[in-house]
Structures are given as structure tokens and as C-alpha cells.
Amino acid sequence: MNQTMLWPNVLTLEETADYLRLPRDAVERQASRGRIPGRRIEDTWRFLRDAIDDWLRWQDSRTTLLQQAGALADAETLPDLRAAIFVARGRTETPQEMGF
């Protein structure tokens, strides 16, 4: 699909694969497993372009958060931070009891 062409709001499997620049089989496999947002309608797949964009942004945010959490793993204040989060969420068990 031409890059200057506007993408429709609802994409087919082939269009989604082109949009994501992934092989068609990979998109279908990931959608079947619920890892890419899409709907199977009879024998065809449909994807909302906005949902795909949101999914991509969420994946990037999640990766960033996980990387930042890894950076904090050695921080001396991490146990205090975890404990404060548990208290704020009203949990009765400690992070240590939960395996953190």
C-alpha cells in the first residue's frame, strides 16, 4: 500500500500486516492469541486502526516502564517504595510476603 495513501478506519488482515510491516501469518497468529487487538468475523479478520495505534503505544509504554523498573531494582529505596505502594492500595500483606 502506498505510504501516501490514507489508511481506512477498519483494516483487513493484509492491510494490518502492511501497516505494521509484519508478515501476514505473524499478524494472524498474534491476533488469534489475543496479542494484537482484532476481531475474527466468520473467516476474515478486521482490525480497528485506532486500536492498533493504541496497542503500539501501550507496548512502547510498557517496555519503558519495565526498563525503568529494572533500573530501580538495585536502588536502596525500592523496598520502601514497594511498601508505600502496598499501603496506598490497602493491602494487608507486605511486599516480602507477596514475593517482591
C-alpha positions as a Python dict, from the first residue, in 0.01 Angstrom:
ca = {
    (1, 'M'): (0, 0, 0),
    (2, 'N'): (133, 341, -94),
    (3, 'Q'): (264, 531, 211),
    (4, 'T'): (84, 847, 99),
    (5, 'M'): (-249, 663, 88),
    (6, 'L'): (-473, 717, 389),
    (7, 'W'): (-544, 405, 588),
    (8, 'P'): (-911, 320, 645),
    (9, 'N'): (-1050, 306, 998),
    (10, 'V'): (-1112, -69, 968),
    (11, 'L'): (-824, -274, 831),
    (12, 'T'): (-818, -621, 679),
    (13, 'L'): (-555, -874, 782),
    (14, 'E'): (-344, -788, 479),
    (15, 'E'): (-373, -413, 541),
    (16, 'T'): (-283, -460, 908),
    (17, 'A'): (22, -663, 811),
    (18, 'D'): (127, -387, 570),
    (19, 'Y'): (52, -119, 829),
    (20, 'L'): (264, -297, 1093),
    (21, 'R'): (522, -405, 833),
    (22, 'L'): (494, -763, 951),
    (23, 'P'): (426, -1090, 770),
    (24, 'R'): (56, -1169, 732),
    (25, 'D'): (97, -1502, 914),
    (26, 'A'): (260, -1333, 1213),
    (27, 'V'): (-28, -1084, 1247),
    (28, 'E'): (-288, -1361, 1217),
    (29, 'R'): (-107, -1578, 1472),
    (30, 'Q'): (-73, -1294, 1723),
    (31, 'A'): (-435, -1184, 1672),
    (32, 'S'): (-554, -1544, 1724),
    (33, 'R'): (-368, -1548, 2056),
    (34, 'G'): (-519, -1213, 2158),
    (35, 'R'): (-187, -1031, 2148),
    (36, 'I'): (-294, -790, 1873),
    (37, 'P'): (-640, -632, 1901),
    (38, 'G'): (-867, -761, 1627),
    (39, 'R'): (-1193, -944, 1559),
    (40, 'R'): (-1249, -1257, 1359),
    (41, 'I'): (-1573, -1233, 1163),
    (42, 'E'): (-1650, -1570, 1009),
    (43, 'D'): (-1337, -1645, 803),
    (44, 'T'): (-1186, -1296, 799),
    (45, 'W'): (-1006, -1067, 1041),
    (46, 'R'): (-1081, -699, 1096),
    (47, 'F'): (-871, -453, 1293),
    (48, 'L'): (-952, -100, 1407),
    (49, 'R'): (-663, 124, 1308),
    (50, 'D'): (-705, 331, 1627),
    (51, 'A'): (-689, 14, 1839),
    (52, 'I'): (-370, -92, 1661),
    (53, 'D'): (-218, 252, 1721),
    (54, 'D'): (-318, 243, 2090),
    (55, 'W'): (-176, -110, 2121),
    (56, 'L'): (155, 4, 1973),
    (57, 'R'): (174, 299, 2211),
    (58, 'W'): (86, 77, 2508),
    (59, 'Q'): (353, -175, 2415),
    (60, 'D'): (611, 105, 2400),
    (61, 'S'): (497, 246, 2736),
    (62, 'R'): (501, -96, 2897),
    (63, 'T'): (853, -164, 2773),
    (64, 'T'): (970, 172, 2903),
    (65, 'L'): (811, 111, 3243),
    (66, 'L'): (967, -235, 3267),
    (67, 'Q'): (1306, -95, 3174),
    (68, 'Q'): (1271, 179, 3436),
    (69, 'A'): (1166, -76, 3697),
    (70, 'G'): (1475, -279, 3612),
    (71, 'A'): (1684, 32, 3659),
    (72, 'L'): (1534, 71, 4006),
    (73, 'A'): (1599, -292, 4103),
    (74, 'D'): (1927, -202, 4271),
    (75, 'A'): (1802, 119, 4431),
    (76, 'E'): (1819, 127, 4810),
    (77, 'T'): (1479, 295, 4833),
    (78, 'L'): (1295, 28, 4631),
    (79, 'P'): (1173, -171, 4935),
    (80, 'D'): (1033, 148, 5091),
    (81, 'L'): (867, 240, 4761),
    (82, 'R'): (706, -104, 4732),
    (83, 'A'): (583, -89, 5091),
    (84, 'A'): (431, 256, 5032),
    (85, 'I'): (251, 131, 4722),
    (86, 'F'): (111, -166, 4915),
    (87, 'V'): (-14, 63, 5193),
    (88, 'A'): (-168, 305, 4942),
    (89, 'R'): (-353, 17, 4779),
    (90, 'G'): (-483, -101, 5116),
    (91, 'R'): (-306, -435, 5109),
    (92, 'T'): (-259, -619, 5434),
    (93, 'E'): (31, -837, 5323),
    (94, 'T'): (381, -699, 5288),
    (95, 'P'): (573, -695, 4960),
    (96, 'Q'): (805, -959, 5107),
    (97, 'E'): (509, -1187, 5179),
    (98, 'M'): (398, -1141, 4819),
    (99, 'G'): (745, -1240, 4693),
    (100, 'F'): (868, -892, 4596),
}
